Amino acid sequence: MRGSRRLQKSQSARISYRGYFFSHESSEPPHIHVDRDGRTAKFWLEPIRLAYNLGFRADELRIIERLVTENAQRSKEAWNDFFDA
């Protein structure tokens, strides 16, 4: 079981990223996994920083980090709602 949230990059061509966390990772600090097209990255939410990257280019990681930052409060609330329930 895992929580999921979509992060979107606004452009003429819309690119969607899938943001989620795994239910078995409650012992780790709040973080979000982000996937697209077989690539994945993990970002810690407090403070926001890259934990790992598998396949994203640096320019796309900057976009993802901006999206994670913009959605950090909602992601932390979802994390807390899920794991504190």
C-alpha positions as MATLAB code, in Angstrom:
seq = 'MRGSRRLQKSQSARISYRGYFFSHESSEPPHIHVDRDGRTAKFWLEPIRLAYNLGFRADELRIIERLVTENAQRSKEAWNDFFDA';
ca = [
       0.000    0.000    0.000;
       1.305    3.460   -0.809;
       0.120    7.050   -1.064;
       0.252    8.713   -4.457;
       0.109   12.261   -5.747;
       0.648   13.607   -9.242;
       3.155   16.392   -9.814;
       2.840   18.206  -13.117;
       5.168   20.396  -15.104;
       3.296   23.192  -16.860;
       4.421   23.585  -20.476;
       2.915   23.478  -23.931;
       3.486   19.714  -23.767;
       2.327   18.502  -20.379;
       4.662   16.095  -18.587;
       3.355   14.239  -15.559;
       5.394   12.879  -12.713;
       4.070   10.417  -10.187;
       4.879   11.278   -6.586;
       4.362    8.623   -3.910;
       5.657    7.020   -0.742;
       5.750    3.404    0.451;
       3.857    2.307    3.543;
       6.852    0.278    4.818;
       9.073    3.393    4.993;
       7.514    4.944    8.094;
      10.810    4.685    9.994;
      12.495    7.036    7.488;
      12.167   10.823    7.579;
       9.405   12.281    5.358;
      10.270   11.911    1.678;
       8.699   11.430   -1.721;
       9.573    9.179   -4.634;
       9.052   10.683   -8.092;
       8.763    8.568  -11.242;
       8.371    9.131  -14.963;
       9.047    6.848  -17.917;
      11.093    4.279  -15.996;
      13.165    6.898  -14.155;
      12.946    7.500  -10.442;
      14.237    9.900   -7.804;
      13.748   10.258   -4.072;
      13.642   13.597   -2.273;
      13.791   14.198    1.463;
      11.160   16.766    2.484;
      12.841   18.276    5.585;
      14.983   19.898    4.277;
      14.253   19.317    0.623;
      17.208   17.545   -0.954;
      17.848   14.754   -3.395;
      18.342   11.335   -1.781;
      18.963    9.445   -5.029;
      18.390    9.614   -8.753;
      18.066    6.763  -11.241;
      17.908    8.109  -14.780;
      16.803   11.744  -14.651;
      19.038   14.341  -16.312;
      20.253   17.245  -14.177;
      17.968   19.777  -15.886;
      14.920   17.601  -15.269;
      15.953   17.042  -11.635;
      15.919   20.816  -11.161;
      12.345   20.911  -12.466;
      11.338   18.027  -10.208;
      12.984   19.660   -7.201;
      11.014   22.848   -7.895;
       7.783   20.821   -8.077;
       8.650   18.975   -4.867;
       9.353   22.321   -3.182;
       6.072   23.812   -4.412;
       4.158   20.777   -3.117;
       6.206   20.113    0.026;
       3.558   21.216    2.520;
       0.878   19.047    0.910;
       3.297   16.116    0.688;
       4.256   16.432    4.373;
       0.580   16.629    5.356;
      -0.177   13.496    3.288;
       2.803   11.728    4.879;
       1.689   12.659    8.397;
      -1.955   11.783    7.705;
      -0.954    8.380    6.378;
       1.618    7.389    8.978;
      -0.045    8.984   12.017;
      -3.434    7.382   11.254;
];
